[in-house]
Amino acid sequence: MLTINVSERTDAELAALCRAGDQDAWRELVERFSRYVYAITTQGFRLAPDEADDVFQDVFARAYERLDTLRSDEALRPWIGQLARRCCLDRLRVRARERPAEPDALEEAADDDVLAKLEEAIAVHEALDALSPDCQEVLDRFFCRDESYRTIGDELGLPGGTIASRISRCLTRLREVFEGRPEAPAASREQVTR
Protein backbone atom coordinates (compact mmCIF):
# COMPACT_ATOMS: atom_id res chain seq x y z
CA MET A 1 0.00 0.00 0.00
CA LEU A 2 1.21 3.52 -0.74
CA THR A 3 2.13 5.66 2.24
CA ILE A 4 1.23 9.29 1.76
CA ASN A 5 2.27 12.34 3.75
CA VAL A 6 -0.14 14.97 2.48
CA SER A 7 -0.07 18.54 3.73
CA GLU A 8 -3.17 20.62 3.46
CA ARG A 9 -1.12 23.76 2.90
CA THR A 10 -1.35 25.27 -0.55
CA ASP A 11 1.82 26.13 -2.41
CA ALA A 12 1.08 29.81 -1.69
CA GLU A 13 0.78 29.19 2.05
CA LEU A 14 3.95 27.15 2.02
CA ALA A 15 5.86 29.89 0.17
CA ALA A 16 4.66 32.52 2.65
CA LEU A 17 5.74 30.39 5.62
CA CYS A 18 9.15 29.75 4.06
CA ARG A 19 9.60 33.45 3.39
CA ALA A 20 8.80 34.09 7.07
CA GLY A 21 11.65 31.76 8.05
CA ASP A 22 9.64 28.71 9.15
CA GLN A 23 12.15 25.82 9.03
CA ASP A 24 9.43 23.15 9.10
CA ALA A 25 7.91 24.79 6.02
CA TRP A 26 11.30 24.65 4.27
CA ARG A 27 11.55 20.92 5.02
CA GLU A 28 8.03 20.48 3.65
CA LEU A 29 8.89 22.47 0.52
CA VAL A 30 11.88 20.23 -0.19
CA GLU A 31 9.83 17.11 0.51
CA ARG A 32 6.91 18.30 -1.65
CA PHE A 33 9.04 19.17 -4.68
CA SER A 34 11.94 16.72 -4.37
CA ARG A 35 10.49 14.08 -6.73
CA TYR A 36 9.51 16.81 -9.19
CA VAL A 37 13.02 18.28 -9.27
CA TYR A 38 14.72 14.90 -9.37
CA ALA A 39 12.44 13.76 -12.21
CA ILE A 40 13.29 16.87 -14.23
CA THR A 41 17.00 16.24 -13.73
CA THR A 42 17.05 12.50 -14.43
CA GLN A 43 14.19 11.99 -16.87
CA GLY A 44 13.83 15.38 -18.52
CA PHE A 45 17.53 16.18 -18.88
CA ARG A 46 18.93 12.65 -18.50
CA LEU A 47 21.61 13.67 -16.01
CA ALA A 48 23.68 10.97 -14.34
CA PRO A 49 22.76 10.33 -10.68
CA ASP A 50 25.77 12.25 -9.31
CA GLU A 51 25.00 15.25 -11.53
CA ALA A 52 21.31 15.04 -10.65
CA ASP A 53 22.20 15.12 -6.95
CA ASP A 54 24.35 18.22 -7.46
CA VAL A 55 21.58 19.95 -9.42
CA PHE A 56 19.04 18.95 -6.77
CA GLN A 57 21.14 20.70 -4.12
CA ASP A 58 21.61 23.75 -6.34
CA VAL A 59 17.87 24.07 -7.01
CA PHE A 60 16.89 24.12 -3.35
CA ALA A 61 19.80 26.36 -2.40
CA ARG A 62 18.69 28.85 -5.06
CA ALA A 63 15.07 28.54 -3.93
CA TYR A 64 16.16 29.36 -0.39
CA GLU A 65 18.24 32.33 -1.53
CA ARG A 66 15.77 33.71 -4.06
CA LEU A 67 12.30 32.98 -2.71
CA ASP A 68 11.76 36.71 -2.26
CA THR A 69 11.96 37.10 -6.08
CA LEU A 70 8.88 34.89 -6.59
CA ARG A 71 6.22 37.19 -8.08
CA SER A 72 3.21 35.12 -7.06
CA ASP A 73 3.21 32.56 -4.27
CA GLU A 74 0.68 30.51 -6.26
CA ALA A 75 3.37 30.01 -8.92
CA LEU A 76 5.74 28.15 -6.59
CA ARG A 77 5.71 24.87 -8.57
CA PRO A 78 6.45 26.40 -12.00
CA TRP A 79 9.08 28.65 -10.42
CA ILE A 80 10.87 25.65 -8.88
CA GLY A 81 10.53 23.81 -12.19
CA GLN A 82 12.17 26.74 -13.97
CA LEU A 83 14.97 26.81 -11.38
CA ALA A 84 15.51 23.10 -12.00
CA ARG A 85 15.64 23.58 -15.78
CA ARG A 86 18.14 26.43 -15.46
CA CYS A 87 20.34 24.44 -13.09
CA CYS A 88 20.23 21.46 -15.48
CA LEU A 89 21.21 23.64 -18.42
CA ASP A 90 24.04 25.14 -16.35
CA ARG A 91 25.24 21.61 -15.54
CA LEU A 92 25.10 20.59 -19.20
CA ARG A 93 27.11 23.67 -20.19
CA VAL A 94 29.76 22.81 -17.61
CA ARG A 95 29.82 19.23 -18.86
CA ALA A 96 30.19 20.44 -22.48
CA ARG A 97 33.23 22.52 -21.50
CA GLU A 98 34.79 19.64 -19.61
CA ARG A 99 34.34 17.02 -22.34
CA PRO A 100 33.25 17.01 -25.97
CA ALA A 101 29.56 16.41 -26.50
CA GLU A 102 27.22 15.84 -29.39
CA PRO A 103 26.24 19.20 -30.96
CA ASP A 104 22.53 18.60 -30.40
CA ALA A 105 22.86 17.18 -26.87
CA LEU A 106 21.67 20.36 -25.17
CA GLU A 107 18.63 20.63 -27.40
CA GLU A 108 17.68 16.96 -27.00
CA ALA A 109 18.05 17.10 -23.23
CA ALA A 110 15.73 20.07 -22.97
CA ASP A 111 13.02 18.55 -25.15
CA ASP A 112 9.78 20.33 -24.21
CA ASP A 113 7.68 17.25 -24.98
CA VAL A 114 9.61 15.16 -22.46
CA LEU A 115 9.26 17.85 -19.81
CA ALA A 116 5.54 18.27 -20.51
CA LYS A 117 4.98 14.51 -20.18
CA LEU A 118 7.02 14.47 -17.00
CA GLU A 119 5.01 17.32 -15.48
CA GLU A 120 1.76 15.58 -16.44
CA ALA A 121 2.89 12.34 -14.82
CA ILE A 122 3.78 14.21 -11.64
CA ALA A 123 0.37 15.93 -11.68
CA VAL A 124 -1.37 12.55 -11.97
CA HIS A 125 0.72 11.22 -9.09
CA GLU A 126 -0.26 14.22 -6.96
CA ALA A 127 -3.92 13.65 -7.83
CA LEU A 128 -3.48 10.03 -6.72
CA ASP A 129 -2.01 11.30 -3.45
CA ALA A 130 -5.27 13.17 -2.82
CA LEU A 131 -7.40 10.02 -2.98
CA SER A 132 -8.37 7.90 0.02
CA PRO A 133 -5.94 5.13 1.00
CA ASP A 134 -8.46 2.51 -0.23
CA CYS A 135 -8.56 4.10 -3.68
CA GLN A 136 -4.79 4.49 -3.76
CA GLU A 137 -4.33 0.83 -2.92
CA VAL A 138 -6.81 -0.58 -5.43
CA LEU A 139 -5.50 1.63 -8.27
CA ASP A 140 -1.90 0.83 -7.37
CA ARG A 141 -2.61 -2.90 -7.34
CA PHE A 142 -4.53 -2.85 -10.63
CA PHE A 143 -2.50 -0.39 -12.71
CA CYS A 144 1.00 -0.49 -11.21
CA ARG A 145 1.28 -4.08 -9.99
CA ASP A 146 -0.94 -5.43 -12.79
CA GLU A 147 -2.93 -7.59 -10.37
CA SER A 148 -6.21 -9.19 -11.50
CA TYR A 149 -9.60 -8.44 -9.94
CA ARG A 150 -9.46 -11.87 -8.32
CA THR A 151 -5.99 -11.31 -6.82
CA ILE A 152 -6.94 -7.89 -5.50
CA GLY A 153 -10.22 -9.24 -4.14
CA ASP A 154 -8.48 -12.15 -2.42
CA GLU A 155 -5.90 -9.83 -0.85
CA LEU A 156 -8.52 -7.33 0.32
CA GLY A 157 -11.21 -9.87 1.21
CA LEU A 158 -13.67 -8.52 -1.37
CA PRO A 159 -15.53 -10.08 -4.33
CA GLY A 160 -14.10 -9.45 -7.81
CA GLY A 161 -17.20 -7.51 -8.87
CA THR A 162 -16.68 -5.14 -5.96
CA ILE A 163 -13.11 -4.56 -7.11
CA ALA A 164 -14.30 -3.66 -10.61
CA SER A 165 -16.82 -1.13 -9.30
CA ARG A 166 -14.31 0.26 -6.80
CA ILE A 167 -11.73 0.77 -9.57
CA SER A 168 -14.38 2.54 -11.64
CA ARG A 169 -15.39 4.77 -8.71
CA CYS A 170 -11.77 5.54 -7.85
CA LEU A 171 -10.94 6.42 -11.46
CA THR A 172 -13.91 8.79 -11.52
CA ARG A 173 -12.65 10.38 -8.30
CA LEU A 174 -9.12 10.60 -9.72
CA ARG A 175 -10.43 12.31 -12.86
CA GLU A 176 -12.39 14.81 -10.72
CA VAL A 177 -9.35 15.60 -8.58
CA PHE A 178 -7.01 15.80 -11.57
CA GLU A 179 -9.30 17.97 -13.68
CA GLY A 180 -10.20 20.21 -10.75
CA ARG A 181 -6.57 20.66 -9.72
CA PRO A 182 -5.67 23.87 -11.63
CA GLU A 183 -8.76 25.73 -10.44
CA ALA A 184 -8.46 24.61 -6.82
CA PRO A 185 -4.87 23.69 -5.94
CA ALA A 186 -5.71 23.25 -2.24
CA ALA A 187 -8.23 20.54 -3.05
CA SER A 188 -5.54 18.34 -4.59
CA ARG A 189 -3.79 18.09 -1.25
CA GLU A 190 -6.81 17.27 0.88
CA GLN A 191 -7.58 13.68 1.70
CA VAL A 192 -10.42 12.78 -0.65
CA THR A 193 -12.80 10.06 0.52
CA ARG A 194 -14.15 7.28 -1.69
Residue pairs with C-beta under 8 A, 6 or more apart in sequence:
1 133
1 136
1 137
1 140
2 128
2 133
2 136
2 137
2 140
4 129
4 133
4 136
5 31
6 129
6 130
6 189
6 190
6 191
7 14
7 28
7 32
7 189
8 186
8 189
8 190
9 17
9 25
9 28
9 189
10 74
10 185
10 186
10 189
11 73
11 74
11 76
11 77
11 185
12 72
12 73
12 74
12 76
12 185
13 73
14 25
14 28
14 29
14 32
14 76
15 29
15 67
15 70
15 73
15 76
16 73
17 24
17 25
18 25
18 26
18 29
18 67
19 67
19 68
26 64
29 60
29 63
29 76
30 60
33 77
33 80
34 56
35 122
35 125
36 77
36 80
36 81
36 84
36 122
37 55
37 56
37 59
37 60
37 80
37 81
37 84
38 52
38 56
39 118
39 121
39 122
40 81
40 84
40 85
40 88
40 115
40 118
41 47
41 51
41 52
41 55
41 56
41 84
41 87
41 88
42 49
42 52
43 114
43 118
44 85
44 88
44 109
44 110
44 111
44 114
44 115
44 118
45 85
45 88
45 89
45 91
45 92
45 109
45 110
46 109
47 55
47 88
47 91
47 92
51 91
51 95
54 91
55 84
55 87
55 88
55 91
58 87
58 90
59 80
59 83
59 84
59 87
62 83
62 87
63 80
63 83
66 83
70 76
70 79
74 185
81 119
85 110
85 115
88 109
88 110
89 106
89 110
92 101
92 105
92 106
92 109
93 106
95 101
96 105
96 106
102 108
123 178
123 181
124 174
124 178
126 181
126 188
126 189
127 174
127 177
127 178
127 181
127 188
128 136
128 139
128 174
129 136
129 188
129 189
130 177
130 187
130 188
130 189
130 190
130 191
130 192
131 139
131 170
131 173
131 174
131 177
131 192
132 191
132 192
132 193
132 194
134 166
134 170
134 194
135 166
135 169
135 170
135 173
135 174
135 192
135 194
137 156
138 152
138 156
138 163
138 166
138 167
138 170
139 167
139 170
139 171
139 174
141 147
141 151
141 152
141 155
142 149
142 152
142 163
142 167
147 155
149 160
149 161
149 163
149 164
150 160
152 158
152 163
153 159
153 160
153 162
153 163
156 163
158 166
166 194
169 194
170 194
173 192
173 194
177 187
177 188
177 192
180 187
180 188
181 187
181 188
